[in-house]
Amino acid sequence: MSLWSSECKPAWIVPIVPSGRELQASAWLARNGINAWYPTDTIYVRDPRRPDKRIPKIKAAVGGYLFVHTNRIPVRDFWVRRSLGKITDIFHWGDKLVMMGDGAFGEMRQMPDRLEAMRQAAIEAATIRVGDTATITGGNMNGWTITVDSISGGVAFFDAPIGKGKVELERLVK
């Protein structure tokens, strides 16, 4: 038996996979001659050997879904059985398989760029610069609102009622 039942006009199908298993499912599809795509996002996790270091990790931006461009209709039950749990279903509405045109996926393909732009905007909004007003978090100056006079080596310098003060940038929030 084949993974496909018949031909159709080119469209996108959406295999459903266990969340976090997108890479294994897309590898299984690739071994069967099927190219799958899913949007990814880079996150940073702590290195267990060096807690002060973060390492990049690629994860699916839309967990649990793959996207396959095809001109054939898949046999749902056969995909599920033959993949041995890598694919749990193919997106459908009732008994009808949902197949979407290219227009619907044009937006999806832009998702990684949009997520990166949002991440950069958040970093930009949180970055402390000379002249910014910030609040100190933690320590004996917790809650003080300061105006940053200068920054050097990860330390912000400011005028305090008792003279010049300094605080690590990690302890400041805008």
DOMITI-287595 format. One record per atom (N, C-alpha, C, O, CB): x, y, z; residue in three letters. Coordinates in pm, whole numbers, padded with zeros to 5 digits, always signed. Glycine has a CB too. Example, Ala and Ser with C-alpha at 12.3 -4.5 7.8 and 13.67 -1.06 7.14 Angstrom:
! DOMITI-287595
+01319-00569+00780ala +01230-00450+00780ala +01320-00330+00780ala +01424-00332+00846ala +01131-00447+00905ala +01285-00225+00708ser +01367-00106+00714ser +01290+00003+00787ser +01341+00114+00804ser +01408-00060+00572ser 
! end
This chain:
! DOMITI-287595
+00084-00119+00000met +00000+00000+00000met +00088+00125+00000met +00200+00122+00052met -00096+00000+00122met +00039+00231-00057ser +00115+00354-00071ser +00070+00457+00032ser -00039+00448+00088ser +00100+00410-00213ser +00158+00557+00056leu +00123+00667+00144leu +00023+00762+00078leu -00035+00847+00146leu +00248+00744+00184leu +00001+00747-00053trp -00084+00840-00130trp -00198+00763-00196trp -00181+00648-00235trp -00001+00915-00236trp -00315+00828-00208ser -00428+00762-00273ser -00448+00810-00416ser -00471+00728-00505ser -00556+00786-00193ser -00440+00940-00441ser -00460+00990-00576ser -00397+01127-00591ser -00347+01185-00494ser -00611+00996-00610ser -00398+01180-00713glu -00341+01311-00739glu -00446+01420-00721glu -00566+01394-00730glu -00281+01317-00881glu -00398+01542-00697cys -00486+01657-00681cys -00407+01782-00721cys -00289+01772-00754cys -00541+01669-00534cys -00472+01898-00718lys -00396+02020-00747lys -00301+02048-00630lys -00332+02011-00517lys -00493+02142-00773lys -00187+02113-00654pro -00089+02136-00547pro -00152+02210-00428pro -00222+02310-00445pro +00030+02217-00601pro -00125+02159-00309ala -00179+02218-00187ala -00090+02177-00070ala +00000+02094-00084ala -00327+02173-00163ala -00118+02237+00045trp -00045+02205+00168trp -00131+02117+00256trp -00250+02143+00275trp -00003+02333+00244trp -00070+02012+00310ile -00137+01930+00413ile -00060+01949+00542ile +00056+01989+00542ile -00143+01778+00371ile -00126+01920+00653val -00065+01945+00784val -00065+01817+00867val -00164+01788+00935val -00140+02059+00859val +00044+01739+00863pro +00055+01625+00952pro +00068+01673+01097pro +00140+01768+01126pro +00176+01537+00912pro -00001+01606+01187ile +00005+01638+01330ile +00103+01541+01394ile +00094+01420+01373ile -00137+01629+01397ile +00196+01596+01472val +00301+01515+01533val +00307+01546+01683val +00258+01651+01725val +00440+01541+01466val +00366+01457+01764pro +00382+01490+01905pro +00468+01616+01919pro +00572+01628+01854pro +00445+01372+01983pro +00425+01709+02004ser +00498+01834+02022ser +00641+01804+02066ser +00664+01723+02155ser +00428+01924+02125ser +00736+01871+02003gly +00877+01848+02032gly +00939+01739+01947gly +01060+01717+01953gly +00894+01814+02177gly +00858+01670+01867arg +00908+01561+01782arg +00903+01596+01634arg +00902+01507+01548arg +00827+01434+01808arg +00899+01725+01605glu +00888+01767+01466glu +01008+01722+01382glu +00990+01681+01267glu +00875+01918+01459glu +01128+01729+01437leu +01248+01690+01364leu +01245+01541+01330leu +01275+01503+01216leu +01374+01722+01445leu +01208+01455+01426gln +01201+01311+01399gln +01096+01280+01294gln +01118+01196+01206gln +01171+01234+01528gln +00981+01346+01303ala +00874+01320+01205ala +00915+01368+01066ala +00889+01299+00967ala +00743+01389+01249ala +00979+01487+01058ser +01020+01535+00926ser +01131+01447+00869ser +01140+01431+00747ser +01067+01681+00934ser +01217+01390+00955ala +01321+01298+00908ala +01257+01170+00853ala +01301+01117+00751ala +01419+01264+01024ala +01154+01120+00920trp +01084+01002+00871trp +01021+01030+00735trp +01030+00948+00644trp +00976+00956+00971trp +00958+01147+00721leu +00900+01184+00593leu +01008+01194+00485leu +00987+01148+00372leu +00823+01317+00605leu +01122+01254+00518ala +01231+01268+00421ala +01280+01131+00375ala +01309+01112+00257ala +01348+01348+00483ala +01289+01035+00467arg +01330+00899+00429arg +01230+00836+00332arg +01264+00744+00258arg +01346+00811+00553arg +01106+00885+00335asn +01003+00835+00245asn +00983+00926+00124asn +00884+00915+00052asn +00871+00820+00319asn +01080+01017+00101gly +01078+01102-00018gly +00983+01220-00010gly +00943+01274-00113gly +01043+01021-00135gly +00946+01260+00112ile +00850+01369+00130ile +00920+01483+00203ile +00977+01463+00310ile +00723+01322+00210ile +00916+01603+00145asn +00978+01720+00209asn +00877+01788+00298asn +00770+01829+00253asn +01033+01819+00104asn +00911+01801+00425ala +00825+01869+00522ala +00894+01996+00569ala +01016+02005+00569ala +00792+01777+00643ala +00814+02093+00607trp +00865+02220+00657trp +00792+02254+00785trp +00674+02224+00800trp +00849+02334+00551trp +00863+02317+00878tyr +00797+02374+00996tyr +00878+02495+01041tyr +01001+02493+01036tyr +00785+02268+01111tyr +00808+02603+01086pro +00880+02722+01128pro +00955+02696+01258pro +00904+02630+01349pro +00783+02841+01146pro +01076+02747+01264thr +01157+02726+01384thr +01188+02858+01453thr +01175+02965+01394thr +01288+02653+01349thr +01229+02847+01576asp +01266+02962+01656asp +01392+02924+01733asp +01408+02808+01772asp +01149+03006+01753asp +01481+03019+01755thr +01601+02993+01834thr +01577+03043+01975thr +01544+03159+01997thr +01727+03062+01770thr +01595+02953+02071ile +01587+02993+02211ile +01725+02970+02273ile +01806+02896+02217ile +01475+02913+02288ile +01750+03031+02385tyr +01878+03015+02452tyr +01855+02949+02587tyr +01776+02997+02668tyr +01950+03152+02469tyr +01926+02839+02610val +01913+02764+02736val +02047+02764+02808val +02153+02779+02746val +01864+02618+02710val +02042+02748+02937arg +02165+02745+03016arg +02244+02618+02988arg +02187+02509+02979arg +02134+02755+03166arg +02373+02633+02974asp +02463+02520+02957asp +02477+02455+03094asp +02521+02522+03188asp +02603+02564+02898asp +02442+02326+03110pro +02448+02262+03242pro +02590+02257+03301pro +02607+02251+03422pro +02393+02122+03233pro +02691+02259+03213arg +02829+02256+03263arg +02880+02394+03300arg +02972+02407+03381arg +02920+02193+03160arg +02821+02498+03238arg +02862+02636+03266arg +02737+02721+03282arg +02686+02776+03184arg +02954+02692+03151arg +02685+02734+03405pro +02559+02806+03427pro +02561+02951+03381pro +02455+03009+03357pro +02525+02802+03572pro +02679+03012+03367asp +02686+03151+03323asp +02676+03163+03171asp +02669+03274+03119asp +02816+03214+03371asp +02674+03050+03099lys +02672+03052+02953lys +02538+03000+02902lys +02482+02904+02956lys +02788+02967+02895lys +02487+03065+02798arg +02364+03020+02732arg +02399+02967+02594arg +02482+03024+02523arg +02259+03135+02723arg +02336+02858+02558ile +02362+02798+02428ile +02234+02803+02343ile +02124+02786+02396ile +02413+02652+02443ile +02247+02827+02212pro +02128+02834+02127pro +02069+02696+02102pro +02142+02597+02088pro +02162+02901+01993pro +01937+02690+02097lys +01867+02565+02069lys +01754+02597+01972lys +01679+02693+01993lys +01813+02498+02201lys +01741+02518+01868ile +01636+02537+01769ile +01514+02459+01815ile +01524+02341+01851ile +01682+02492+01625ile +01398+02525+01814lys +01273+02455+01847lys +01166+02498+01749lys +01176+02602+01684lys +01229+02485+01994lys +01064+02416+01739ala +00953+02447+01648ala +00876+02566+01702ala +00841+02570+01820ala +00860+02324+01631ala +00848+02663+01616ala +00771+02781+01658ala +00623+02745+01673ala +00553+02807+01754ala +00788+02895+01556ala +00577+02648+01598val +00439+02601+01607val +00448+02452+01639val +00453+02369+01548val +00357+02628+01472val +00449+02420+01767gly +00470+02281+01809gly +00357+02188+01766gly +00239+02223+01775gly +00486+02275+01958gly +00395+02070+01720gly +00298+01967+01690gly +00248+01961+01546gly +00162+01879+01514gly +00184+01983+01777gly +00302+02048+01459tyr +00254+02051+01320tyr +00371+02055+01223tyr +00471+02123+01247tyr +00162+02171+01297tyr +00357+01982+01113leu +00448+01991+00999leu +00366+02040+00881leu +00243+02034+00882leu +00517+01851+00968leu +00434+02089+00780phe +00365+02138+00661phe +00429+02073+00539phe +00550+02081+00519phe +00372+02294+00651phe +00345+02007+00458val +00392+01933+00341val +00321+01985+00218val +00198+01987+00212val +00369+01780+00359val +00399+02028+00118his +00342+02073-00009his +00336+01953-00102his +00438+01887-00126his +00426+02191-00073his +00218+01924-00153thr +00202+01803-00233thr +00096+01821-00342thr +00013+01913-00335thr +00166+01685-00144thr +00100+01734-00439asn -00007+01729-00539asn -00075+01593-00534asn -00138+01549-00631asn +00049+01757-00681asn -00062+01527-00420arg -00125+01397-00400arg -00202+01397-00269arg -00169+01472-00177arg -00019+01284-00401arg -00304+01314-00260ile -00385+01304-00139ile -00328+01191-00053ile -00316+01078-00099ile -00537+01277-00174ile -00293+01221+00073pro -00235+01118+00160pro -00341+01023+00214pro -00458+01060+00229pro -00160+01182+00275pro -00300+00901+00244val -00386+00804+00311val -00358+00819+00461val -00257+00772+00512val -00358+00654+00259val -00452+00887+00531arg -00431+00924+00672arg -00392+00805+00760arg -00289+00809+00826arg -00555+00989+00728arg -00472+00702+00761asp -00448+00589+00850asp -00314+00522+00822asp -00246+00478+00914asp -00559+00486+00837asp -00278+00515+00695phe -00151+00452+00659phe -00032+00534+00709phe +00066+00477+00757phe -00142+00432+00507phe -00040+00668+00698trp +00068+00755+00749trp +00084+00732+00899trp +00197+00720+00947trp +00038+00905+00719trp -00026+00728+00971val -00021+00713+01117val +00038+00578+01155val +00128+00571+01240val -00162+00729+01179val -00011+00468+01094arg +00039+00334+01128arg +00185+00316+01088arg +00266+00266+01167arg -00045+00228+01059arg +00220+00358+00967arg +00355+00333+00916arg +00461+00419+00985arg +00576+00377+00992arg +00359+00359+00767arg +00425+00537+01036ser +00523+00625+01101ser +00556+00581+01243ser +00647+00636+01305ser +00471+00767+01102ser +00482+00484+01296leu +00506+00431+01431leu +00506+00541+01538leu +00597+00548+01621leu +00640+00356+01435leu +00404+00625+01535gly +00387+00727+01637gly +00452+00862+01606gly +00431+00959+01679gly +00442+00678+01764gly +00529+00868+01499lys +00592+00997+01464lys +00488+01095+01410lys +00501+01216+01429lys +00704+00976+01359lys +00386+01042+01343ile +00274+01123+01295ile +00149+01065+01360ile +00121+00946+01345ile +00264+01124+01137ile +00074+01150+01432thr -00044+01100+01502thr -00173+01119+01421thr -00272+01051+01448thr -00057+01171+01635thr -00172+01209+01324asp -00288+01232+01238asp -00248+01330+01128asp -00136+01380+01126asp -00410+01286+01320asp -00341+01356+01038ile -00326+01462+00938ile -00446+01553+00957ile -00560+01506+00965ile -00316+01404+00789ile -00422+01682+00962phe -00527+01778+00993phe -00646+01758+00900phe -00631+01754+00778phe -00475+01922+00982phe -00764+01744+00960his -00887+01720+00884his -01005+01784+00955his -00997+01820+01073his -00910+01568+00864his -01114+01798+00884trp -01238+01852+00937trp -01344+01744+00914trp -01388+01723+00801trp -01278+01990+00869trp -01385+01677+01021gly -01473+01562+01006gly -01398+01452+00933gly -01289+01413+00974gly -01604+01600+00930gly -01456+01404+00824asp -01390+01301+00743asp -01312+01362+00628asp -01245+01290+00554asp -01491+01202+00689asp -01319+01494+00612lys -01256+01560+00497lys -01117+01612+00534lys -01101+01685+00631lys -01344+01676+00446lys -01019+01573+00456leu -00882+01619+00474leu -00874+01768+00442leu -00927+01812+00341leu -00785+01539+00383leu -00808+01847+00527val -00793+01990+00503val -00666+02010+00419val -00556+01976+00463val -00785+02071+00638val -00684+02065+00299met -00572+02095+00211met -00579+02244+00181met -00681+02294+00134met -00575+02009+00078met -00470+02316+00209met -00470+02462+00196met -00383+02508+00080met -00282+02445+00047met -00423+02526+00326met -00423+02618+00020gly -00350+02674-00093gly -00224+02748-00049gly -00200+02767+00071gly -00439+02768-00171gly -00144+02790-00146asp -00018+02859-00118asp -00037+02990-00044asp +00049+03027+00037asp +00055+02884-00246asp -00147+03062-00069gly -00171+03190-00003gly -00176+03178+00148gly -00124+03263+00219gly -00299+03251-00053gly -00238+03071+00197ala -00250+03051+00341ala -00114+03030+00406ala -00096+03064+00523ala -00340+02932+00371ala -00021+02975+00332phe +00110+02946+00391phe +00213+03055+00366phe +00322+03051+00424phe +00162+02817+00337phe +00180+03152+00282gly +00271+03266+00265gly +00291+03337+00399gly +00402+03376+00433gly +00216+03364+00160gly +00182+03352+00474glu +00189+03415+00606glu +00269+03329+00702glu +00350+03381+00780glu +00046+03440+00662glu +00250+03199+00699met +00319+03107+00790met +00470+03111+00768met +00546+03107+00865met +00268+02965+00772met +00513+03120+00645arg +00656+03123+00615arg +00723+03250+00666arg +00845+03253+00685arg +00679+03110+00466arg +00645+03355+00689gln +00701+03479+00741gln +00712+03478+00894gln +00770+03569+00952gln +00617+03597+00696gln +00657+03376+00959met +00654+03373+01105met +00792+03381+01170met +00808+03460+01263met +00586+03247+01150met +00894+03306+01126pro +01025+03318+01192pro +01080+03460+01187pro +01137+03507+01285pro +01124+03223+01127pro +01064+03529+01074asp +01113+03668+01064asp +01036+03760+01157asp +01093+03850+01218asp +01102+03718+00920asp +00907+03739+01168arg +00825+03820+01257arg +00862+03796+01404arg +00870+03890+01482arg +00677+03791+01235arg +00884+03670+01440leu +00925+03640+01577leu +01059+03705+01609leu +01078+03758+01718leu +00934+03487+01599leu +01153+03701+01515glu +01284+03762+01536glu +01270+03913+01551glu +01338+03972+01635glu +01379+03728+01420glu +01186+03976+01472ala +01164+04120+01484ala +01105+04155+01620ala +01142+04256+01680ala +01072+04170+01370ala +01012+04073+01668met +00953+04096+01800met +01058+04080+01910met +01061+04157+02006met +00835+04000+01825met +01144+03979+01895arg +01249+03955+01994arg +01347+04073+01997arg +01386+04119+02104arg +01325+03824+01962arg +01385+04121+01878gln +01478+04236+01872gln +01415+04361+01931gln +01483+04439+01998gln +01520+04262+01727gln +01285+04382+01907ala +01216+04498+01964ala +01213+04489+02117ala +01229+04590+02185ala +01072+04508+01909ala +01193+04368+02171ala +01192+04351+02317ala +01331+04376+02375ala +01343+04436+02482ala +01144+04210+02354ala +01435+04329+02306ile +01573+04352+02352ile +01602+04501+02349ile +01659+04556+02444ile +01675+04275+02265ile +01563+04567+02241glu +01586+04710+02226glu +01515+04788+02337glu +01571+04881+02394glu +01539+04759+02088glu +01392+04749+02367ala +01315+04819+02471ala +01376+04800+02610ala +01364+04888+02695ala +01170+04769+02471ala +01442+04686+02633ala +01498+04659+02765ala +01643+04704+02780ala +01695+04703+02892ala +01489+04512+02794ala +01710+04743+02672thr +01850+04781+02678thr +01867+04915+02752thr +01801+05013+02720thr +01910+04791+02536thr +01956+04915+02850ile +01984+05035+02929ile +02096+05112+02860ile +02200+05056+02825ile +02022+04999+03077ile +02074+05244+02840arg +02174+05330+02777arg +02198+05452+02866arg +02122+05479+02958arg +02127+05375+02635arg +02306+05523+02836val +02337+05647+02909val +02221+05744+02891val +02173+05765+02779val +02473+05710+02859val +02178+05803+03001gly +02067+05898+02998gly +01932+05834+03030gly +01836+05906+03056gly +02060+05964+02864gly +01924+05700+03029asp +01799+05631+03060asp +01768+05638+03209asp +01859+05643+03292asp +01804+05485+03015asp +01640+05639+03241thr +01595+05627+03379thr +01563+05481+03401thr +01493+05419+03321thr +01471+05720+03409thr +01615+05424+03511ala +01596+05282+03538ala +01574+05262+03688ala +01603+05349+03769ala +01718+05199+03489ala +01521+05145+03721thr +01497+05110+03861thr +01590+04997+03900thr +01607+04900+03825thr +01348+05071+03884thr +01650+05008+04018ile +01740+04904+04068ile +01657+04794+04132ile +01565+04821+04209ile +01843+04963+04171ile +01691+04670+04098thr +01623+04555+04157thr +01723+04478+04241thr +01830+04442+04191thr +01559+04464+04048thr +01691+04452+04364gly +01776+04374+04453gly +01883+04457+04520gly +01914+04569+04477gly +01842+04262+04377gly +01938+04403+04625gly +02045+04471+04697gly +01992+04579+04790gly +01871+04595+04806gly +02143+04532+04600gly +02084+04655+04852asn +02042+04757+04948asn +01984+04882+04882asn +01931+04968+04952asn +02159+04795+05034asn +01994+04892+04750met +01934+05006+04678met +01809+04963+04601met +01767+05032+04508met +02038+05069+04581met +01751+04852+04640asn +01633+04799+04572asn +01522+04904+04566asn +01486+04964+04667asn +01582+04672+04643asn +01468+04925+04446gly +01359+05019+04429gly +01401+05161+04394gly +01316+05243+04360gly +01279+05021+04551gly +01530+05193+04403trp +01576+05327+04368trp +01557+05349+04219trp +01584+05260+04138trp +01725+05348+04408trp +01511+05467+04183thr +01503+05507+04043thr +01620+05600+04016thr +01638+05700+04086thr +01365+05575+04009thr +01698+05566+03915ile +01820+05642+03885ile +01823+05686+03740ile +01748+05634+03657ile +01944+05558+03916ile +01908+05781+03711thr +01939+05819+03573thr +02083+05779+03547thr +02174+05821+03619thr +01916+05974+03548thr +02104+05697+03445val +02236+05643+03415val +02325+05753+03355val +02290+05814+03254val +02225+05522+03316val +02441+05779+03422asp +02537+05879+03374asp +02637+05819+03276asp +02673+05881+03176asp +02611+05943+03492asp +02682+05696+03305ser +02779+05630+03216ser +02770+05479+03239ser +02716+05433+03340ser +02924+05681+03242ser +02825+05404+03144ile +02826+05258+03152ile +02966+05211+03114ile +03023+05257+03016ile +02717+05193+03058ile +03018+05120+03193ser +03151+05064+03164ser +03160+04923+03222ser +03133+04902+03340ser +03264+05154+03221ser +03198+04828+03137gly +03221+04691+03183gly +03100+04628+03250gly +03116+04554+03347gly +03335+04688+03278gly +02980+04655+03201gly +02860+04595+03258gly +02811+04661+03385gly +02723+04609+03453gly +02885+04452+03285gly +02868+04777+03418val +02829+04850+03538val +02776+04988+03498val +02837+05057+03416val +02949+04864+03638val +02664+05027+03557ala +02606+05159+03531ala +02645+05251+03647ala +02637+05213+03763ala +02449+05152+03516ala +02686+05372+03613phe +02722+05473+03713phe +02614+05581+03714phe +02559+05616+03609phe +02863+05535+03683phe +02583+05633+03835phe +02477+05732+03848phe +02507+05824+03967phe +02591+05793+04051phe +02340+05664+03866phe +02436+05937+03971asp +02447+06028+04085asp +02349+05983+04192asp +02230+05963+04165asp +02418+06176+04042asp +02398+05968+04312ala +02315+05931+04427ala +02317+06046+04527ala +02405+06131+04521ala +02366+05798+04492ala +02220+06050+04620pro +02218+06157+04719pro +02347+06166+04802pro +02379+06272+04855pro +02100+06138+04811pro +02419+06056+04813ile +02541+06055+04894ile +02667+06056+04810ile +02776+06033+04862ile +02543+05934+04985ile +02655+06082+04681gly +02770+06082+04590gly +02744+05997+04468gly +02629+05976+04429gly +02895+06032+04662gly +02852+05948+04408lys +02839+05864+04288lys +02803+05721+04331lys +02852+05671+04432lys +02972+05864+04205lys +02717+05658+04252gly +02680+05519+04279gly +02706+05434+04157gly +02723+05485+04047gly +02534+05508+04321gly +02710+05304+04179lys +02726+05212+04067lys +02645+05086+04095lys +02625+05047+04210lys +02877+05177+04043lys +02599+05024+03988val +02519+04902+03999val +02538+04821+03870val +02557+04877+03762val +02366+04937+04023val +02533+04687+03883glu +02545+04600+03766glu +02423+04620+03677glu +02311+04638+03726glu +02560+04451+03808glu +02445+04616+03546leu +02336+04635+03451leu +02226+04530+03466leu +02109+04560+03442leu +02390+04631+03309leu +02262+04407+03508glu +02162+04302+03525glu +02059+04336+03631glu +01949+04281+03631glu +02229+04171+03560glu +02094+04427+03723arg +02002+04464+03831arg +01917+04585+03798arg +01846+04636+03884arg +02080+04490+03957arg +01924+04634+03673leu +01845+04750+03631leu +01732+04709+03537leu +01748+04622+03452leu +01936+04853+03563leu +01617+04772+03556val +01505+04755+03462val +01455+04893+03423val +01453+04986+03504val +01389+04669+03524val +01413+04905+03298lys +01361+05035+03251lys +01223+05058+03308lys +01162+05161+03281lys +01356+05041+03097lys 
! end
